Amino acid sequence: QAADHRPLLFRPSPAPCGRARAATMTMQYAKLDGKDAKASLPGDGFYPEHRRRNYEMCMVFRCKTSKFVKFDEGDAPISDFQQPGSLIDPDPEALKTMQMWKQRREAILKILENCGLRLFCYHSRDRDEIIVKIGAPPQKLRDTAARLKYKLKLKYQYLNAYAEYRHDYPGRVVSHIYQTHTQDDYPDSDAIFRTLDKINLVHHMITSKDKDCAGIPVGDYMLRGDLKAYFPLHEVNPLAEMRANTRAWFLMPEDFANKFHDYFGDRISFYFLFMSFYWRWLVPLAIFGVFLQVIDLLAHSPDNITAIPFCILMSVWSTFLPYFWRRQEAKYAVGWGSLDLVDTLERCRPEHYGDMRLNPVTSQVEPHFDFKQRLKFYALSATTMTFTAAITVALVLLLCLLRHRLPGGVPGGLWGFQIFMAAFVEVANYLLTKLAQKLTQLENHRTQSEHETHQLSKVMVLKFVCSYCVLYYAAFFKQHQYLFGTKMQCWRDDCLLDLQWQLGIFLVFRIIVQNFFEVLAPKVKMWWRSLYVDSRQGAANQSVTSMLHSMIHNHTSIELANMSQAEQQSKKDHYDYFANFDDTLLTHGFTTFFAVASPWVCLAALFSCLLEMAIKMRSLFDNHQRPLPYRARNNEPWSTAFDIYGVLAASTNITLLIFTSKEYQTWTFTEKLVLFIYLEHMIILARLALKVIFPEIPRNVELLQLKQDTMVHRCLENIKVEPNEDFSMFRDQRASNIQVFDQDFLDREDGSEEKEPEFDFEGSMKTLLKGMKEESARLLSLKG
């Protein structure tokens, strides 16, 4: 880096953290040269050669409305990207805005400093932003982990279990059981925390309102625009190691999967593990599908005898896939300590609004949105989705009608129409996704998980109608039918052949377009952001060819020149977990719903899965900020979505084979219906038998979980297991003096103790007289 653009150190006031300060905290931004910066910042995570990492999170605050205005410049040097005298005085409105940003920023930094966090602040390259790195000292990490009962990984001899962190006390030392994540012979006091753990703990200190936490509403500040970015910092060496191991991206061996999990957390790791599991399951299906496709080509139609076994295979495959994935998921969950993860109360979404009320669980004031008000938006969503689905189906049928009514046919013939239909579906899916997002935002759900679940339900319904309605029409309703008075015709009078080509074009078009935008979208954004900088350097007069060359080859040297690593990361996009699984689910539907009519799509789906893994993994490493490592036990609600698609795929393939294939053309409708019900019930019974033979959580996983729980309990409570041996034969034989009673005189029904007998002369005489009278009466009765 150039000497004029070294980071600026944040120097807090000398008062101890945690005390109330009467005076306003003053922040001094002192310029450091290269040697002093490295000497005074040991292990700050900024320079990769330092081994120690003291900062985990990063905040980026807005400082100026534009990098070309003057505000708090002082003696700061002029950037290489600014011409001398180019800074202008801000207008009154901009000056007021920047002063407001400064006040809020100083208030946030003061709160963070008061709760004991480490801060390192410096200006961005263009001095229009202030970047703040945040970390916590080891003792702060330990105190917070003990307060949260945060689970840490134990050593290998303790079965690699996860146990809550506890402080050492006299007579109870447990710190030795936790695994240290360092290669040093004398590890630091925070070596028991992985970087993943530190990020979770520091994030809790920043956002929570618990004791000794800052309670900063990060989402609210980002929503208002005061805070520009908030993300965990990348680690140079682990990231480079994972990026270089390309083969492990696809195979996801256990060692790489554990490293990947320790870097990105549960949710993202489960997604890529599912993709690795998915393509392995596609391999035998793709091989068998290619073999059947050759037979279909020789028979000039997919409607032949080979469709029967492939239909049954696909129905079983699509139904069993989510179930066996859950078993695989449980094996990783027990190794990551999330199998016994329980649901906890989530924080409110920053976008959640409502009347401010006291939360009965947390006793904190938060927005409350009445369920009766939400019912109105539920009704609006249902009405809008119904109307949109009807419009989508009408447009698809209209396009099918135009194909047959246009004079001279559609340009490009049948293939041209099918490519146009595929483009229409992709554009419509994009618009429907935006509509689902808007409807879900109107429903104003409290937590992020509720928001994503309701958004998924809307996206599934709308995209199902848009993506598959033309395929269902071609499969079940097009043969020898009329549409608005026009007779529909299939290619070679075989609608299964028509369906085969339409499905293939849908999938191929989706693979090309989706991955094209996945690769180019980040580069286009970086190129677009660099246009303004280039124009200041005279690059506005570049030719279109040179601009495109820079965009395609990702030449962003001007955009990222002299930027620190944290600033470069702040320019990247957030990782969208929802969009990745949404794309996979839609492609899975194309693969399984009508596979009996087009067996070769399984090979295309296998290629798409591998290509998607490579692109998304590369994009995660290079083009996105490091996401927060959210805890998760599984892939829900996406596993349930794949379950639903599996049932639909099995039903669709069986229906397609029985009711539209020529193999059962001579059967009556009753016979076809009986066969359909029989096959459906056989698949259901096979699923039930599978649950009995192969439990959803494998038995060895349950056993390991029980062993880990026992081990954790013994370690935390200092319970030593003594050998159970009988040493009585080595002792002296002595006479036994144990007294044996005739009865249990301690056992009384009323629970009271037995009273001592007392002498009562008067009572004894009364009892004697009463007995004599009763006996005299009995004798007189006998004589009479």
For each residue, the residues with C-beta under 8 A, 3 or more apart:
1: 5 6 34 562 564
2: 5 80 562
3: 6 33 34
4: 77 78 79 80
5: 1 2 79 80 125 562
6: 1 3 31 32 33 34 37
7: 32 37 46 120 122 123 131 564
8: 29 30 31 32 121 122 123
9: 29 30 32 37 40 41 120 121 122
10: 27 28 29 109 119 120 121 122 132
11: 27 28 30
12: 25 27 113 119
13: 21 25 26
14:
15: 19 21
16: 19
17: 113 114 115 116
18: 114 115 116 212
19: 15 16 114
20:
21: 13 15 24 25 110 114
22:
23: 26
24: 21 106
25: 12 13 21 106 109 110 113
26: 13 23
27: 10 11 12 106 109 121
28: 10 11
29: 8 9 10 121 122 123
30: 8 9 11
31: 6 8 76 77
32: 6 7 8 9 36 37 40
33: 3 6 36 37
34: 1 3 6 37 38
35: 38 39
36: 32 33 39 40
37: 6 7 9 32 33 34 40 41
38: 34 35 41 47
39: 35 36 42
40: 9 32 36 37
41: 9 37 38 44 46 47 120
42: 39 50 52
43: 50 51 52 53 54
44: 41 47 50 53 54 55 120 133
45: 50 53 54 55 133 233 235
46: 7 41 55 120 133 564 565 566
47: 38 41 44 50
48: 236 237
49:
50: 42 43 44 45 47 53
51: 43
52: 42 43 188
53: 43 44 45 50 56 135 195 235
54: 43 44 45 118 135
55: 44 45 46 58 118 120 133 134 135 233
56: 53 134 135 136 195 198 199 202 232 233
57: 133 134 135 199 202 203 206 230 231 232 233
58: 55 131 132 133 134 229 230 231 232 233 566 569 570
59: 108 131 132 134 227 229 230
60: 124 129 130 131 132 227 228 229 230 567 570
61: 101 105 108 129 130 131 132 226 227 228
62: 65 101 128 129 225 226 227 228
63: 71 72 98 101 102 105 123 124 127 128 129 130
64: 67 69 71 90 98 127 128
65: 62 69 90 94 97 98
66: 69 94 128
67: 64 79 81 82 126 127 128
68: 82 86 87 88
69: 64 65 66 87 88 89 90 94
70: 73 87 88 89 90
71: 63 64 90 95 98
72: 63 102
73: 70 76 87 127
74:
75:
76: 31 73 123 127
77: 4 31
78: 4 82 84 87
79: 4 5 67 82 125 126 127
80: 2 4 5 561 562
81: 67 125 126 533 536 537 558 561
82: 67 68 78 79 86 87 126 536
83: 86 536
84: 78
85:
86: 68 82 83
87: 68 69 70 73 78 82
88: 68 69 70
89: 69 70
90: 64 65 69 70 71 94 95 98
91: 94 95
92: 95 96
93: 96 97
94: 65 66 69 90 91 97 98
95: 71 90 91 92 98 99
96: 92 93 99 100
97: 65 93 94 100 101
98: 63 64 65 71 90 94 95 101 102
99: 95 96 102 103
100: 96 97 103 104
101: 61 62 63 97 98 104 105 226
102: 63 72 98 99 105 106
103: 99 100 106 107
104: 100 101 107 108 221 226
105: 61 63 101 102 108 109 130 226
106: 24 25 27 102 103 109 110
107: 103 104 110 111
108: 59 61 104 105 111 112 216 221
109: 10 25 27 105 106 112 113 119 121 132
110: 21 25 106 107 113 114
111: 107 108 114 115 214 215 216
112: 108 109 115 117 119 134 206 214 216
113: 12 17 25 109 110 117 119
114: 17 18 19 21 110 111 214
115: 17 18 111 112 205 212 213 214
116: 17 18 136 137 140 212
117: 112 113 134 135 136 140 202 205 206 214
118: 54 55 134 135 136 137
119: 10 12 109 112 113 132 133 134
120: 7 9 10 41 44 46 55 132 133 135
121: 8 9 10 27 29 109 130 131 132 133
122: 7 8 9 10 29 130 131 564
123: 7 8 29 63 76 127 129 130 131
124: 60 63 127 128 129 130 131 563 567
125: 5 79 81 561 562 563 564 567
126: 67 79 81 82 129
127: 63 64 67 73 76 79 123 124
128: 62 63 64 66 67 124
129: 60 61 62 63 123 124 126 228 567 570
130: 60 61 63 105 121 122 123 124
131: 7 58 59 60 61 121 122 123 124 564 566 567 570
132: 10 58 59 60 61 109 119 120 121
133: 44 45 46 55 57 58 119 120 121 233 566
134: 55 56 57 58 59 112 117 118 119 202 206
135: 53 54 55 56 57 117 118 120 198 202
136: 56 116 117 118 140 141 144 198 201 202 205
137: 116 118 140 141
138: 141 142 188 189 190
139: 142 143 189
140: 116 117 136 137 143 144 205 212
141: 136 137 138 144 145 190 193 197 198 201
142: 138 139 145 146 165 167 189 190
143: 139 140 146 147 212
144: 136 140 141 147 148 150 201 204 205 212 213
145: 141 142 148 150 152 165 193 197 201
146: 142 143 149 150 165 166 167
147: 143 144 210 211
148: 144 145 201 204
149: 146 164 165
150: 144 145 146 164 165 197 200 201
151: 162 163 164 165 337
152: 145 162 163 164 165 178 179 192 193 197
153: 160 161 162 178 179 194 337
154: 158 159 160 161 162 163 177 178 179 711 712 715
155: 158 160 177 178 179
156: 159 160 179
157:
158: 154 155 161 177 711 712 715
159: 154 156 704 707 708 711
160: 153 154 155 156 179 335
161: 153 154 158 337 708 709 711 712
162: 151 152 153 154 336 337 708 712
163: 151 152 154 177 178 712 715 716
164: 149 150 151 152 716
165: 142 145 146 149 150 151 152 178 192
166: 146 174 716
167: 142 146
168: 172 173 174 175
169: 172 173
170:
171:
172: 168 169 718
173: 168 169 176
174: 166 168 177 178 715 716 718
175: 168 178 192
176: 173
177: 154 155 158 163 174 715
178: 152 153 154 155 163 165 174 175 192
179: 152 153 154 155 156 160 192
180: 187 191 192
181: 191 192 193 194
182: 187 188 191
183:
184: 187 188 191
185:
186:
187: 180 182 184 191
188: 52 138 182 184 191
189: 138 139 142
190: 138 141 142 193 198
191: 180 181 182 184 187 188
192: 152 165 175 178 179 180 181
193: 141 145 152 181 190 197 198 201
194: 153 181 197 198 262
195: 53 56 198 199 235 238 262 263
196: 199 200 261 262 263 265 629
197: 141 145 150 152 193 194 200 201
198: 56 135 136 141 190 193 194 195 201 202
199: 56 57 195 196 202 203 232 628 629
200: 150 196 197 203 204 629
201: 136 141 144 145 148 150 193 197 198 204 205
202: 56 57 117 134 135 136 198 199 205 206
203: 57 199 200 206 207 232 628
204: 144 148 200 201 207 208 210 213
205: 115 117 136 140 144 201 202 208 212 213 214
206: 57 112 117 134 202 203 213 214 216 218
207: 203 204 213 214 215 216 217 218 347
208: 204 205 213 214 215
209: 213 215 364
210: 147 204 213
211: 147
212: 18 115 116 140 143 144 205
213: 115 144 204 205 206 207 208 209 210
214: 111 112 114 115 117 205 206 207 208
215: 111 207 208 209
216: 108 111 112 206 207 221
217: 207 220 221 350
218: 206 207 221 222 227 230 350
219: 222 223 349 350 351
220: 217 223 224 350
221: 104 108 216 217 218 224 226 227
222: 218 219 225 226 227 228 229 230 350
223: 219 220 350 351
224: 220 221
225: 62 222 228
226: 61 62 101 104 105 221 222
227: 59 60 61 62 218 221 222 230
228: 60 61 62 129 222 225 570
229: 58 59 60 222 570 625
230: 57 58 59 60 218 222 227
231: 57 58 569 570 574 625 626 627 628
232: 56 57 58 199 203 626 627 628 629
233: 45 55 56 57 58 133 565 566 569 626
234: 239 565 569 626
235: 45 53 195 238 239 263
236: 48 239 240 565
237: 48 240 241
238: 195 235 241 242 259 263
239: 234 235 236 242 243 263 621
240: 236 237 243 244
241: 237 238 244 245 259
242: 238 239 245 248 256 259 260 263 621
243: 239 240 618 621 622
244: 240 241
245: 241 242 248 249 256
246: 249 614
247: 250 251
248: 242 245 251 252 253 256
249: 245 246 252 272 613 614 617
250: 247 276 279 610 613 614
251: 247 248 256 276
252: 248 249 256 257 260 272 273 276
253: 248 256 257
254: 257 258
255: 258 259
256: 242 245 248 251 252 253 259 260
257: 252 253 254 260 261 269 273 332
258: 254 255 261 262 335 336
259: 238 241 242 255 256 262 263
260: 242 252 256 257 263 264 269 272
261: 196 257 258 264 265 266 269 332 336
262: 194 195 196 258 259
263: 195 196 235 238 239 242 259 260
264: 260 261 268 269 620 626 627 629
265: 196 261 268 269 627 628 629 630 631 632
266: 261 269 270 336 338 629 630 631 632 633
267: 270 271 577 630 632
268: 264 265 271 272 575 577 620 627
269: 257 260 261 264 265 266 272 273 332 336
270: 266 267 273 274 329 332 632 634 635
271: 267 268 274 275 577 580 581 635
272: 249 252 260 268 269 275 276 613 616 617
273: 252 257 269 270 276 277 328 329 332
274: 270 271 277 278 325 329 635
275: 271 272 278 279 584 609 612 613
276: 250 251 252 272 273 279 280 613
277: 273 274 280 281 325 328
278: 274 275 281 282 321 325 584 588 609
279: 250 275 276 282 283 606 609 610 613
280: 276 277 283
281: 277 278 284 285 317 321 324
282: 278 279 285 286 591 602 605 606 609
283: 279 280 286 287 606
284: 281 287 288
285: 281 282 288 289 313 314 317 602
286: 282 283 289 290 602 603 605 606
287: 283 284 290 291
288: 284 285 291 292 310 313 599 602
289: 285 286 292 293 310 595 599 600 601 602 603
290: 286 287 293 294 599 600 602 603
291: 287 288 294 295
292: 288 289 295 296 306 310 599
293: 289 290 296 297 598 599 600
294: 290 291 297 298
295: 291 292 298 299 304 306
296: 292 293 299 301 302 304 306 500 599
297: 293 294 300
298: 294 295
299: 295 296 304
300: 297 492
301: 296 304 492 494 496 497
302: 296 307 496 497 500 596 597 598 599
303: 307 494 496 497 661 662 663
304: 295 296 299 301 307 663
305: 308 663
306: 292 295 296 309 310
307: 302 303 304 310 311 596 597 657 661 663
308: 305 311 312 657 663
309: 306 312 313
310: 288 289 292 306 307 313 314 595 596 599
311: 307 308 314 315 596 653 654 656 657
312: 308 309 315 316 679
313: 285 288 309 310 316 317
314: 285 310 311 317 318 592 595 596 649 650 653
315: 311 312 318 319 649 650 653 654 679 683
316: 312 313 319 320 650 683 686
317: 281 285 313 314 320 321 592
318: 314 315 321 592 645 646 649 650
319: 315 316 322 323 646 647 649 650 683 686 687
320: 316 317 323 324 646 687 690
321: 278 281 317 318 324 325 642 646
322: 319 325 326 639 642 643 646
323: 319 320 326 327 643 687 690 691 694 696
324: 281 320 321 327 328 694
325: 274 277 278 321 322 328 329 635 639 642
326: 322 323 329 330 634 639 696
327: 323 324 330 331 694 695 696 697 698
328: 273 277 324 325 331 332
329: 270 273 274 325 326 332 333 634 635 639
330: 326 327 333 334 339 696 697 698 701
331: 327 328 334 335 698 701
332: 257 261 269 270 273 328 329 335 336
333: 329 330 336 338 339 341 633 634
334: 330 331 337 339 701 704 705 708
335: 160 258 331 332
336: 162 258 261 266 269 332 333
337: 151 153 161 162 334 340
338: 266 333 341 631 632 633
339: 330 333 334 633 697 701 705
340: 337 705 709
341: 333 338 631 632 633
342:
343:
344:
345: 361 362
346: 446 447 448 449
347: 207 447
348: 352 366 367 446 447
349: 219 352 445 446 447 448 451
350: 217 218 219 220 222 223
351: 219 223 441 444
352: 348 349 367 369 444 445 446
353: 367 369 444
354: 357 367 368 369 370 444
355: 367 368 369 370
356: 365 366 367 368
357: 354 365 366 367 368
358: 363 364 365
359: 362 363 364 365 366
360: 363
361: 345
362: 345 359 366
363: 358 359 360
364: 209 358 359
365: 356 357 358 359
366: 348 356 357 359 362
367: 348 352 353 354 355 356 357
368: 354 355 356 357
369: 352 353 354 355 373 374 444 446
370: 354 355 373 374
371: 374 375
372: 375 376
373: 369 370 376 377
374: 369 370 371 377 378 443 444
375: 371 372 378 379
376: 372 373 379 380
377: 373 374 380 381 439 442 443 444
378: 374 375 381 382 443
379: 375 376 382 383
380: 376 377 383 384 439 442
381: 377 378 384 385 439 440 442 443 458
382: 378 379 385 386
383: 379 380 386 387
384: 380 381 387 388 435 439
385: 381 382 388 389 439 458 461 462
386: 382 383 389 390
387: 383 384 390 391
388: 384 385 391 392 432 435 462
389: 385 386 392 393 461 462 465
390: 386 387 393 394
391: 387 388 394 395
392: 388 389 395 396 428 432 462 465 466 469
393: 389 390 396 397 465 469
394: 390 391 397 398
395: 391 392 398 399 424 428
396: 392 393 399 400 421 424 466 469 470 473
397: 393 394 400 401 473 483
398: 394 395 401 402
399: 395 396 402 403 417 420 421 424
400: 396 397 403 404 470 473 478 483 488
401: 397 398 404 405 483 484 486
402: 398 399 405 406 410
403: 399 400 406 409 410 417
404: 400 401 483 486 487 488 489
405: 401 402 486
406: 402 403 409 410
407:
408:
409: 403 406 413
410: 402 403 406 413 414 416 417 420
411: 416
412: 415 416 417 419 420
413: 409 410 416 417
414: 410 417 418 491 498 501
415: 412 418 419 501 505
416: 410 411 412 413 419 420
417: 399 403 410 412 413 414 420 421
418: 414 415 421 422 501 502 505 506
419: 412 415 416 422 423 505 509
420: 399 410 412 416 417 423 424
421: 396 399 417 418 424 425 470 502 505 506
422: 418 419 425 426 505 506 509 510
423: 419 420 426 427 509
424: 395 396 399 420 421 427 428
425: 421 422 428 429 466 467 470 506
426: 422 423 429 430 509 510 513
427: 423 424 430 431
428: 392 395 424 425 431 432 466
429: 425 426 432 433 463 466 467 586
430: 426 427 433 434
431: 427 428 434 435
432: 388 392 428 429 435 436 459 462 463 466
433: 429 430 436 437 459 462 463 582
434: 430 431 437 438
435: 384 388 431 432 438 439 458 462
436: 432 433 439 440 455 458 459 462
437: 433 434 440 441 455
438: 434 435 441 442
439: 377 380 381 384 385 435 436 442 443 458
440: 381 436 437 443 445 451 454 455 458
441: 351 437 438 444
442: 377 380 381 438 439
443: 374 377 378 381 439 440 454
444: 351 352 353 354 369 374 377 441
445: 349 352 440 450 451 454
446: 346 348 349 352 369 450
447: 346 347 348 349 450 451
448: 346 349 451 452
449: 346 452 453
450: 445 446 447 453 454
451: 349 440 445 447 448 454 455
452: 448 449 455 456 578 637
453: 449 450 456 457 637
454: 440 443 445 450 451 457 458
455: 436 437 440 451 452 458 459 578
456: 452 453 459 460 578 582 637 638 641
457: 453 454 460 461
458: 381 385 435 436 439 440 454 455 461 462
459: 432 433 436 455 456 462 463 582
460: 456 457 463 464 585 641 644
461: 385 389 457 458 464 465
462: 385 388 389 392 432 433 435 436 458 459 465 466
463: 429 432 433 459 460 466 467 586
464: 460 461 467 468 589
465: 389 392 393 461 462 468 469
466: 392 396 425 428 429 432 462 463 469
467: 425 429 463 464 471 506 586 589 590
468: 464 465 471 472 589 593
469: 392 393 396 465 466 472 473
470: 396 400 421 425 473 474 502
471: 467 468 474 475 499 502 503 506 593 594
472: 468 469 475 476 477 652
473: 396 397 400 469 470 476 477 478
474: 470 471 477 478 490 495 498 499 502
475: 471 472 478 495 496 499 594 597 656 660
476: 472 473 655 656 659 660
477: 472 473 474 481
478: 400 473 474 475 481 488 490 495 498
479: 488 490 495 660
480: 487 488
481: 477 478 487 488
482: 485 486 487 488
483: 397 400 401 404 486 488
484: 401
485: 482
486: 401 404 405 482 483
487: 404 480 481 482
488: 400 404 478 479 480 481 482 483
489: 404 493
490: 474 478 479 493 494 495 497 498
491: 414 494 497 498 501
492: 300 301 497
493: 489 490
494: 301 303 490 491 497 498
495: 474 475 478 479 490 498 499 660
496: 301 302 303 475 499 500 597 656 660 661
497: 301 302 303 490 491 492 494 500 501
498: 414 474 478 490 491 494 495 501 502
499: 471 474 475 495 496 502 503 594 597 598
500: 296 302 496 497 503 504 597 598
501: 414 415 418 491 497 498 504 505
502: 418 421 470 471 474 498 499 505 506
503: 471 499 500 506 507 590 594 597 598 601
504: 500 501 507 508 598 600 601 604
505: 415 418 419 421 422 501 502 508 509
506: 418 421 422 425 467 471 502 503 509 510 590
507: 503 504 510 511 587 590 591 601 604 605 608
508: 504 505 511 512 604
509: 419 422 423 426 505 506 512 513
510: 422 426 506 507 513 514 586 587 590 608
511: 507 508 514 515 604 607 608 611
512: 508 509 515 516
513: 426 509 510 516 517
514: 510 511 517 518 583 612
515: 511 512 518 519 611 612 615
516: 512 513 519 520
517: 513 514 520 521
518: 514 515 521 612 615 616 619
519: 515 516 522 523 615 619
520: 516 517 523 524 551 552
521: 517 518 524 525
522: 519 525 526 572 573 619 622 623
523: 519 520 526 527 551 552 554
524: 520 521 527 528 551
525: 521 522 528 529 573
526: 522 523 529 530 554 556 559 571
527: 523 524 530 531 547 550 551 556
528: 524 525 531
529: 525 526 532 533 559 571
530: 526 527 533 534 556 558 559
531: 527 528 534 535
532: 529 535 536
533: 81 529 530 536 537 558 559
534: 530 531 537 539 540 542 558
535: 531 532 538 539 540
536: 81 82 83 532 533
537: 81 533 534 558
538: 535 541
539: 534 535 542 558
540: 534 535
541: 538
542: 534 539 546 547
543: 546 547
544: 547 548
545: 548 549
546: 542 543 549 550
547: 527 542 543 544 550 551
548: 544 545 551 552
549: 545 546 552 553 555
550: 527 546 547 553 555 556
551: 520 523 524 527 547 548 554 555
552: 520 523 548 549
553: 549 550
554: 523 526 551
555: 549 550 551
556: 526 527 530 550 559 560
557: 560 561
558: 81 530 533 534 537 539 561
559: 526 529 530 533 556 571
560: 556 557 563 568 571
561: 80 81 125 557 558
562: 1 2 5 80 125
563: 124 125 560 567 568 571
564: 1 7 46 122 125 131 567 568
565: 46 233 234 236 568 569
566: 46 58 131 133 233 569 570
567: 60 124 125 129 131 563 564 570 571
568: 560 563 564 565 571 572
569: 58 231 233 234 565 566 572 625 626
570: 58 60 129 131 228 229 231 566 567 625
571: 526 529 559 560 563 567 568
572: 522 568 569 623 624 625
573: 522 525 576 623 624 625
574: 231 624 625 627
575: 268 620 624 625 627
576: 573 579 580
577: 267 268 271 580 581 627
578: 452 455 456 581 582
579: 576 582 583
580: 271 576 577 583 584 616
581: 271 577 578 584 585 635 638
582: 433 456 459 578 579 585 586
583: 514 579 580 586 587 612
584: 275 278 580 581 587 588 609 612
585: 460 581 582 588 589 638 641 642 645
586: 429 463 467 510 582 583 589 590
587: 507 510 583 584 590 591 605 608 609 612
588: 278 584 585 591 592 605 642 645
589: 464 467 468 585 586 592 593 645 648 649
590: 467 503 506 507 510 586 587 593 601 605
591: 282 507 587 588 595 601 602 604 605
592: 314 317 318 588 589 595 645 646 649 653
593: 468 471 589 590 648 649 652 653
594: 471 475 499 503 597 598 652 653 656
595: 289 310 314 591 592 598 599 601 602 649 653
596: 302 307 310 311 314 599 653 656 657
597: 302 307 475 496 499 500 503 594 656
598: 293 302 499 500 503 504 594 595 601
599: 288 289 290 292 293 296 302 310 595 596 602
600: 289 290 293 504 603 604
601: 289 503 504 507 590 591 595 598 604 605
602: 282 285 286 288 289 290 591 595 599 605 606
603: 286 289 290 600 606 607
604: 504 507 508 511 591 600 601 607 608
605: 282 286 507 587 588 590 591 601 602 608 609
606: 279 282 283 286 602 603 609 610
607: 511 603 604 610 611
608: 507 510 511 587 604 605 611 612
609: 275 278 279 282 584 587 605 606 612 613
610: 250 279 606 607 613 614
611: 511 515 607 608 614 615
612: 275 514 515 518 583 584 587 608 609 615 616
613: 249 250 272 275 276 279 609 610 616 617
614: 246 249 250 610 611 617 618
615: 515 518 519 611 612 618 619
616: 272 518 580 612 613 619 620
617: 249 272 613 614 620 621
618: 243 614 615 621 622 623
619: 518 519 522 615 616 622 623 624
620: 264 268 575 616 617 623 624
621: 239 242 243 617 618
622: 243 522 618 619
623: 522 572 573 618 619 620
624: 572 573 574 575 619 620 627
625: 229 231 569 570 572 573 574 575
626: 231 232 233 234 264 569
627: 231 232 264 265 268 574 575 577 624 630
628: 199 203 231 232 265
629: 196 199 200 232 264 265 266
630: 265 266 267 627
631: 265 266 338 341
632: 265 266 267 270 338 341 635
633: 266 333 338 339 341 636
634: 270 326 329 333 639
635: 270 271 274 325 329 581 632 638 639
636: 633 639 640
637: 452 453 456 640 641
638: 456 581 585 635 641 642
639: 322 325 326 329 634 635 636 642 643
640: 636 637 643 644
641: 456 460 585 637 638 644 645
642: 321 322 325 585 588 638 639 645 646
643: 322 323 639 640 646 647
644: 460 640 641 647 648
645: 318 585 588 589 592 641 642 648 649
646: 318 319 320 321 322 592 642 643 649 650
647: 319 643 644 650 651
648: 589 593 644 645 651 652
649: 314 315 318 319 589 592 593 595 645 646 652 653
650: 314 315 316 318 319 646 647 653 654 680 683
651: 647 648 654 655 680
652: 472 593 594 648 649 655 656
653: 311 314 315 592 593 594 595 596 649 650 656 657
654: 311 315 650 651 657 658 676 679 680
655: 476 651 652 658 659 660 676
656: 311 475 476 496 594 596 597 652 653 659 660 661
657: 307 308 311 596 653 654 660 661 663 664
658: 654 655 661 664 672 675 676 679
659: 476 655 656 664 672 676
660: 475 476 479 495 496 655 656 657
661: 303 307 496 656 657 658 664 665
662: 303 665
663: 303 304 305 307 308 657
664: 657 658 659 661 667 671 672 675
665: 661 662
666:
667: 664 671 672 675
668: 671 672
669: 672 673
670: 673 674
671: 664 667 668 674 675
672: 658 659 664 667 668 669 675 676
673: 669 670 676 677
674: 670 671 677 678
675: 658 664 667 671 672 678 679
676: 654 655 658 659 672 673 679 680
677: 673 674 680 681
678: 674 675 681 682
679: 312 315 654 658 675 676 682 683
680: 650 651 654 676 677 683 684
681: 677 678 684 685
682: 678 679 685 686
683: 315 316 319 650 679 680 686 687
684: 680 681 687 688
685: 681 682 688 689
686: 316 319 682 683 689 690
687: 319 320 323 683 684 690 691
688: 684 685 691 692
689: 685 686 692 693
690: 320 323 686 687 693 694
691: 323 687 688 694 695 696
692: 688 689
693: 689 690
694: 323 324 327 690 691 698
695: 327 691 698 699 702
696: 323 326 327 330 691
697: 327 330 339 701 702
698: 327 330 331 694 695 701 702
699: 695 702 703
700: 703 704
701: 330 331 334 339 697 698 704 705
702: 695 697 698 699 705 706
703: 699 700 706 707
704: 159 334 700 701 707 708
705: 334 339 340 701 702 708 709
706: 702 703 709 710
707: 159 703 704 710 711
708: 159 161 162 334 704 705 711 712
709: 161 340 705 706 712 713
710: 706 707 713 714
711: 154 158 159 161 707 708 714 715
712: 154 158 161 162 163 708 709 715 716
713: 709 710 716 717 719
714: 710 711 717 718 719 720 721
715: 154 158 163 174 177 711 712 718
716: 163 164 166 174 712 713
717: 713 714
718: 172 174 714 715
719: 713 714
720: 714
721: 714
722:
723:
724:
725:
726: 729
727: 730 731
728: 731
729: 726
730: 727
731: 727 728
732:
733:
734:
735:
736:
737:
738:
739:
740:
741: 744 745
742:
743:
744: 741 747
745: 741 754
746:
747: 744
748: 751 752 753 754
749:
750:
751: 748
752: 748
753: 748
754: 745 748
755:
756:
757:
758:
759:
760: 763 764
761: 764 765
762: 765 766
763: 760 766 767
764: 760 761 767 768
765: 761 762 768 769
766: 762 763 769 770
767: 763 764 770 771
768: 764 765 771 772
769: 765 766 772 773
770: 766 767 773 774
771: 767 768 774 775
772: 768 769 775 776
773: 769 770 776 777
774: 770 771 777 778
775: 771 772 778 779
776: 772 773 779 780
777: 773 774 780 781
778: 774 775 781 782
779: 775 776 782 783
780: 776 777 783 784
781: 777 778 784
782: 778 779
783: 779 780
784: 780 781
